């Protein structure tokens, strides 16, 4: 009998807003996700992080360079607010990220530790910024030092949304994957969960298609939220649909039908 393929499910953006945090913690309580990734730069992180005491899922650091304001004074002097993703990508690939991003990464890592009392269980990035030139060496060095995994964005599995998947791989993902392998840093063999957050998307159909293709040990990243949408959240409707499906019996049924177990 073939053993079930294992799938890790990570909910991103914990700490970004109350509805997001409620949704993620509810899924943790249901054992529908195995990990959550924490955005620590907002003032509400101290309260959000304290709610993770006794959490039954692995909590990692969601490195942020595009949402809100930097933590470190040195980077705030150059960037009072983080740039939009497109601007960040252009600067990173032109070799023009400020030297102060190193201190910003250290500040975010330390803020995670200060609030939770432990090192992150893994490291990844908001909008996958952890793989970018200029950030990638910092993340790899921290992962080696702490002995923690890093999200692999070098092999993003479909089907569908091929252009977006290839962009993620090309924006540092392939280089990151090579470094993870050469450095012996733990990582999932593949990433699934990429789509366009279209309000008309049938999230269950998307997940069913991903489950049919995922290799053993892959990671599904998701963005659930529960209740009244957080102010200014551009993907609030998608977050609500994701939570509704992941919390439902349909998700458990689809895992079983695909021969996939959470782990």
Secondary structure as the mmCIF struct_conf table of DSSP 4:
data_model
#
loop_
_struct_conf.conf_type_id
_struct_conf.id
_struct_conf.beg_label_comp_id
_struct_conf.beg_label_asym_id
_struct_conf.beg_label_seq_id
_struct_conf.end_label_comp_id
_struct_conf.end_label_asym_id
_struct_conf.end_label_seq_id
HELX_LH_PP_P HELX_LH_PP_P1 UNK A 2 UNK A 4
STRN STRN1 UNK A 5 UNK A 14
TURN_TY1_P TURN_TY1_P1 UNK A 15 UNK A 15
BEND BEND1 UNK A 16 UNK A 16
HELX_RH_AL_P HELX_RH_AL_P1 UNK A 18 UNK A 30
TURN_TY1_P TURN_TY1_P2 UNK A 31 UNK A 31
BEND BEND2 UNK A 34 UNK A 34
STRN STRN2 UNK A 35 UNK A 38
BEND BEND3 UNK A 42 UNK A 42
TURN_TY1_P TURN_TY1_P3 UNK A 43 UNK A 44
HELX_RH_AL_P HELX_RH_AL_P2 UNK A 45 UNK A 50
TURN_TY1_P TURN_TY1_P4 UNK A 51 UNK A 54
BEND BEND4 UNK A 56 UNK A 57
STRN STRN3 UNK A 58 UNK A 63
BEND BEND5 UNK A 65 UNK A 68
BEND BEND6 UNK A 71 UNK A 72
HELX_RH_AL_P HELX_RH_AL_P3 UNK A 73 UNK A 78
BEND BEND7 UNK A 80 UNK A 81
HELX_LH_PP_P HELX_LH_PP_P2 UNK A 82 UNK A 84
HELX_RH_AL_P HELX_RH_AL_P4 UNK A 85 UNK A 93
TURN_TY1_P TURN_TY1_P5 UNK A 94 UNK A 95
TURN_TY1_P TURN_TY1_P6 UNK A 99 UNK A 100
HELX_RH_AL_P HELX_RH_AL_P5 UNK A 101 UNK A 116
BEND BEND8 UNK A 117 UNK A 118
BEND BEND9 UNK A 121 UNK A 121
STRN STRN4 UNK A 122 UNK A 125
HELX_RH_3T_P HELX_RH_3T_P1 UNK A 126 UNK A 131
BEND BEND10 UNK A 132 UNK A 132
TURN_TY1_P TURN_TY1_P7 UNK A 133 UNK A 135
HELX_RH_AL_P HELX_RH_AL_P6 UNK A 136 UNK A 146
TURN_TY1_P TURN_TY1_P8 UNK A 147 UNK A 147
STRN STRN5 UNK A 149 UNK A 150
BEND BEND11 UNK A 154 UNK A 154
STRN STRN6 UNK A 156 UNK A 156
BEND BEND12 UNK A 159 UNK A 160
HELX_RH_AL_P HELX_RH_AL_P7 UNK A 162 UNK A 168
HELX_RH_PI_P HELX_RH_PI_P1 UNK A 169 UNK A 173
HELX_RH_AL_P HELX_RH_AL_P8 UNK A 174 UNK A 183
TURN_TY1_P TURN_TY1_P9 UNK A 184 UNK A 184
BEND BEND13 UNK A 189 UNK A 189
STRN STRN7 UNK A 191 UNK A 192
TURN_TY1_P TURN_TY1_P10 UNK A 199 UNK A 200
HELX_RH_AL_P HELX_RH_AL_P9 UNK A 203 UNK A 213
HELX_LH_PP_P HELX_LH_PP_P3 UNK A 214 UNK A 215
TURN_TY1_P TURN_TY1_P11 UNK A 216 UNK A 217
STRN STRN8 UNK A 218 UNK A 222
BEND BEND14 UNK A 227 UNK A 228
HELX_LH_PP_P HELX_LH_PP_P4 UNK A 229 UNK A 230
TURN_TY1_P TURN_TY1_P12 UNK A 231 UNK A 232
TURN_TY1_P TURN_TY1_P13 UNK A 234 UNK A 235
HELX_RH_AL_P HELX_RH_AL_P10 UNK A 236 UNK A 246
TURN_TY1_P TURN_TY1_P14 UNK A 247 UNK A 247
BEND BEND15 UNK A 248 UNK A 248
HELX_RH_AL_P HELX_RH_AL_P11 UNK A 249 UNK A 258
TURN_TY1_P TURN_TY1_P15 UNK A 259 UNK A 259
STRN STRN9 UNK A 260 UNK A 262
#
